[in-house]
Amino acid sequence: MPTAETLPNPDVADASALTGGRIALRGRWTVDQGNAVEAAAAGIFRGAERGSVVVDLTGVTRLDTLGAWVLERTRSEIEAAGGRLAYAGASPEHRILLGEVKLPAAEPVLARRGRMFGFLHDLGKRVVGARSDLVAGLAFFGEVVTACIRVAARPGTFRGTAFVNQLDQVAFRGVPIIVLISFLVGGIVAQQGIFQLQRFGAQSFVVNLIGLLILRELGVLLTSIMVAGRSGSAFTAEIGSMRMREEVDALRVMGLDPIEILIVPRILALVVGLPILAFLASLAALAGGGLTAALYGGMTTEAFLARLQVAVSFHHVAVGLIKAPFMALIIGIIATIEGFAVEGSAESLGRHVTASVVKSIFMVIVLDGLFAVFFAAIDF
């Protein structure tokens, strides 16, 4: 390491070790002194020796972005090695520049301990992340409930136009694709059921199969998954784009509550629209099953409807409709949370839209399973 002797050229970047764990910097720490800056930074790292070091910037005549970045990189490396670096004698301009290029401390490299250890480490991180997401979701749900109570207490603040627009986007415009897919799925389920039940001469029981399966489970589940992919992703993208353009911050500056304006109409539209879509999807799936039963099982429409009336009752329809608002609430909460989490880049927007769809579908399936267990326990 260079000594504290006077340099022939005082403009050359240099780092001189002093007593008391201090290192004095001199010269111009600029891009034209790149090699000298790197050499001096290496001297600072060696001088730290896994301990604390104070870097005195009093002798620095000029500091640009390169010099500040090299110093911050060295600080990060020293902290990753278990040491600590502090600055002294920095001018206000130097402190501002160092703060602008500040780097996080590099994570220490963990020793390789085998695939099992890596798997358990990743699993633990995901569990902790899931716990954080759950807590954040509950807190956001509390804010939404509070906003709904405020809107109910002051009906004049309810944005009816936004609610109708969102209901049109979620429900009315989603009918064609949801009805078509449900019709096809109902036909496929009926076809496979007929092929299997023909072995036992019981193909007529396919009506019981598709009636119970569609009304209790498949109709609302398919609808929720399609709504999560269609409307949930749209909510995340819309709110995320507003975050990127700072429109959400502008609402707060104007004294408006973004949750009341952006979230409440969307979630209410989902809660109202999803049960309607689920009911229409169930009818379409039953129609597809009836057509397939006529083509493959030789069953007339009258026979299909008569057996369907015997096989199902109103409480089977109610099971699917009871689930729908809860699934809509889950989709709306997750979609809006991910939208508010978007940062200022297109990559962040794409990442959160993907997370919104994946999390919504996962939680919808989990919720459906919990409802299935609950209804089986109460024999409903």
Secondary structure, 3 states (H helix, E strand, C coil): CCCCCCCCCCCCCEEEECCCCEEEEEEEECHHHHHHHHHHHHHHHHHHCCCEEEEEEEEEEEECHHHHHHHHHHHHHHHHCCCEEEEECCCHHHHHHHHHCCCCCCCCCCCCCCHHHHHHHHHHHHHHHHHHHHHHHHHHHHHHHHHHHHHHHCHHHCCHHHHHHHHHHHHHCCHHHHHHHHHHHHHHHHHHHHHHHHHHCCHHHHHHHHHHHHHHHHHHHHHHHHHHHHHHHHHHHHHHHHHHCCHHHHHHHCCCCHHHHHHHHHHHHHHHHHHHHHHHHHHHHHHHHHHHHHHHCCCCHHHHHHHHHHHCCHHHHHHHHHHHHHHHHHHHHHHHHHHHCCCCCHHHHHHHHHHHHHHHHHHHHHHHHHHHHHHHHCCC
